[in-house]
């Protein structure tokens, strides 16, 4: 199984690279936001599957359905973090101008904080060997 913490580590590394590389800074930052989202999404999905009975359909609807599952099972805060992360990830991946008129560096820091919160709070049940 993939360790979603690796995407989080990559997001942190991309943010670090952005601090030292001006020509690719925004690309690194946007990529960091994207990886932070997928780290949190992957962990939350595994958590919901192992503890809440969530059944992923392997499609785009999984993103919203996962957040809904979390909300309906007393994880509204985590669902809110995922919602913010998804919005920022979409903006970073698809919008040409800085998302929401927000500095992308600020957004990246917030994305890393949100993703870290999800990773820390949603610990899936370990598979039985």
GUSE-728176 format. One record per residue (C-alpha): x, y, z; residue number from 1. Coordinates in steps of 0.1 Angstrom, whole numbers, plus 5000, padded with zeros to 4 digits. Example, Ala and Ser with C-alpha at 12.3 -4.5 7.8 and 13.67 -1.06 7.14 Angstrom:
<tike px="5123" py="4955" pz="5078" i="1"/>
<tike px="5137" py="4989" pz="5071" i="2"/>
END
This chain:
<tike px="5000" py="5000" pz="5000" i="1"/>
<tike px="5012" py="5035" pz="4992" i="2"/>
<tike px="5022" py="5056" pz="5022" i="3"/>
<tike px="5004" py="5089" pz="5017" i="4"/>
<tike px="5029" py="5106" pz="5040" i="5"/>
<tike px="5053" py="5104" pz="5011" i="6"/>
<tike px="5031" py="5129" pz="4991" i="7"/>
<tike px="5032" py="5151" pz="5021" i="8"/>
<tike px="5070" py="5149" pz="5023" i="9"/>
<tike px="5071" py="5157" pz="4986" i="10"/>
<tike px="5048" py="5187" pz="4991" i="11"/>
<tike px="5071" py="5200" pz="5019" i="12"/>
<tike px="5102" py="5195" pz="4996" i="13"/>
<tike px="5085" py="5213" pz="4968" i="14"/>
<tike px="5078" py="5243" pz="4991" i="15"/>
<tike px="5114" py="5242" pz="5002" i="16"/>
<tike px="5126" py="5242" pz="4965" i="17"/>
<tike px="5103" py="5272" pz="4958" i="18"/>
<tike px="5122" py="5292" pz="4984" i="19"/>
<tike px="5155" py="5287" pz="4965" i="20"/>
<tike px="5144" py="5288" pz="4929" i="21"/>
<tike px="5128" py="5320" pz="4916" i="22"/>
<tike px="5122" py="5309" pz="4880" i="23"/>
<tike px="5101" py="5278" pz="4891" i="24"/>
<tike px="5088" py="5292" pz="4924" i="25"/>
<tike px="5051" py="5293" pz="4915" i="26"/>
<tike px="5052" py="5259" pz="4897" i="27"/>
<tike px="5068" py="5244" pz="4928" i="28"/>
<tike px="5043" py="5260" pz="4951" i="29"/>
<tike px="5013" py="5250" pz="4930" i="30"/>
<tike px="5026" py="5215" pz="4928" i="31"/>
<tike px="5031" py="5214" pz="4966" i="32"/>
<tike px="4994" py="5224" pz="4971" i="33"/>
<tike px="4983" py="5196" pz="4948" i="34"/>
<tike px="5005" py="5169" pz="4965" i="35"/>
<tike px="4993" py="5182" pz="5000" i="36"/>
<tike px="4957" py="5176" pz="4989" i="37"/>
<tike px="4963" py="5142" pz="4976" i="38"/>
<tike px="4983" py="5132" pz="5007" i="39"/>
<tike px="4953" py="5142" pz="5028" i="40"/>
<tike px="4927" py="5127" pz="5005" i="41"/>
<tike px="4945" py="5094" pz="5003" i="42"/>
<tike px="4948" py="5091" pz="5040" i="43"/>
<tike px="4912" py="5102" pz="5046" i="44"/>
<tike px="4899" py="5077" pz="5021" i="45"/>
<tike px="4919" py="5049" pz="5037" i="46"/>
<tike px="4906" py="5060" pz="5071" i="47"/>
<tike px="4870" py="5062" pz="5060" i="48"/>
<tike px="4872" py="5028" pz="5042" i="49"/>
<tike px="4888" py="5011" pz="5073" i="50"/>
<tike px="4868" py="5027" pz="5100" i="51"/>
<tike px="4836" py="5041" pz="5085" i="52"/>
<tike px="4827" py="5017" pz="5058" i="53"/>
<tike px="4832" py="5042" pz="5030" i="54"/>
<tike px="4831" py="5025" pz="4995" i="55"/>
<tike px="4851" py="5045" pz="4969" i="56"/>
<tike px="4838" py="5043" pz="4934" i="57"/>
<tike px="4872" py="5052" pz="4919" i="58"/>
<tike px="4858" py="5083" pz="4902" i="59"/>
<tike px="4856" py="5121" pz="4906" i="60"/>
<tike px="4825" py="5118" pz="4929" i="61"/>
<tike px="4847" py="5101" pz="4956" i="62"/>
<tike px="4861" py="5135" pz="4966" i="63"/>
<tike px="4827" py="5149" pz="4976" i="64"/>
<tike px="4813" py="5116" pz="4989" i="65"/>
<tike px="4844" py="5112" pz="5011" i="66"/>
<tike px="4839" py="5146" pz="5027" i="67"/>
<tike px="4802" py="5139" pz="5031" i="68"/>
<tike px="4810" py="5106" pz="5048" i="69"/>
<tike px="4834" py="5123" pz="5072" i="70"/>
<tike px="4808" py="5150" pz="5080" i="71"/>
<tike px="4781" py="5125" pz="5088" i="72"/>
<tike px="4804" py="5106" pz="5111" i="73"/>
<tike px="4816" py="5134" pz="5134" i="74"/>
<tike px="4846" py="5144" pz="5114" i="75"/>
<tike px="4833" py="5177" pz="5101" i="76"/>
<tike px="4866" py="5195" pz="5109" i="77"/>
<tike px="4886" py="5171" pz="5088" i="78"/>
<tike px="4860" py="5173" pz="5060" i="79"/>
<tike px="4864" py="5211" pz="5061" i="80"/>
<tike px="4901" py="5209" pz="5058" i="81"/>
<tike px="4897" py="5185" pz="5028" i="82"/>
<tike px="4872" py="5209" pz="5012" i="83"/>
<tike px="4896" py="5238" pz="5015" i="84"/>
<tike px="4925" py="5216" pz="5002" i="85"/>
<tike px="4904" py="5205" pz="4972" i="86"/>
<tike px="4894" py="5241" pz="4964" i="87"/>
<tike px="4930" py="5252" pz="4965" i="88"/>
<tike px="4942" py="5222" pz="4945" i="89"/>
<tike px="4917" py="5229" pz="4918" i="90"/>
<tike px="4927" py="5266" pz="4917" i="91"/>
<tike px="4964" py="5257" pz="4916" i="92"/>
<tike px="4960" py="5231" pz="4889" i="93"/>
<tike px="4935" py="5249" pz="4866" i="94"/>
<tike px="4936" py="5287" pz="4872" i="95"/>
<tike px="4962" py="5309" pz="4854" i="96"/>
<tike px="4960" py="5337" pz="4879" i="97"/>
<tike px="4968" py="5333" pz="4916" i="98"/>
<tike px="4938" py="5316" pz="4932" i="99"/>
<tike px="4913" py="5337" pz="4951" i="100"/>
<tike px="4936" py="5368" pz="4949" i="101"/>
<tike px="4956" py="5351" pz="4976" i="102"/>
<tike px="4994" py="5349" pz="4976" i="103"/>
<tike px="5002" py="5313" pz="4965" i="104"/>
<tike px="5029" py="5311" pz="4991" i="105"/>
<tike px="5004" py="5318" pz="5019" i="106"/>
<tike px="4980" py="5293" pz="5003" i="107"/>
<tike px="5008" py="5267" pz="5003" i="108"/>
<tike px="5015" py="5272" pz="5039" i="109"/>
<tike px="4978" py="5268" pz="5048" i="110"/>
<tike px="4976" py="5237" pz="5026" i="111"/>
<tike px="5005" py="5221" pz="5043" i="112"/>
<tike px="4989" py="5228" pz="5077" i="113"/>
<tike px="4956" py="5214" pz="5067" i="114"/>
<tike px="4971" py="5183" pz="5052" i="115"/>
<tike px="4992" py="5177" pz="5083" i="116"/>
<tike px="4961" py="5180" pz="5104" i="117"/>
<tike px="4943" py="5154" pz="5084" i="118"/>
<tike px="4973" py="5131" pz="5084" i="119"/>
<tike px="4976" py="5134" pz="5122" i="120"/>
<tike px="4940" py="5130" pz="5130" i="121"/>
<tike px="4928" py="5103" pz="5106" i="122"/>
<tike px="4947" py="5072" pz="5114" i="123"/>
<tike px="4934" py="5042" pz="5095" i="124"/>
<tike px="4931" py="5007" pz="5109" i="125"/>
<tike px="4963" py="4988" pz="5100" i="126"/>
<tike px="4956" py="4958" pz="5076" i="127"/>
<tike px="4959" py="4924" pz="5092" i="128"/>
<tike px="4989" py="4905" pz="5079" i="129"/>
END
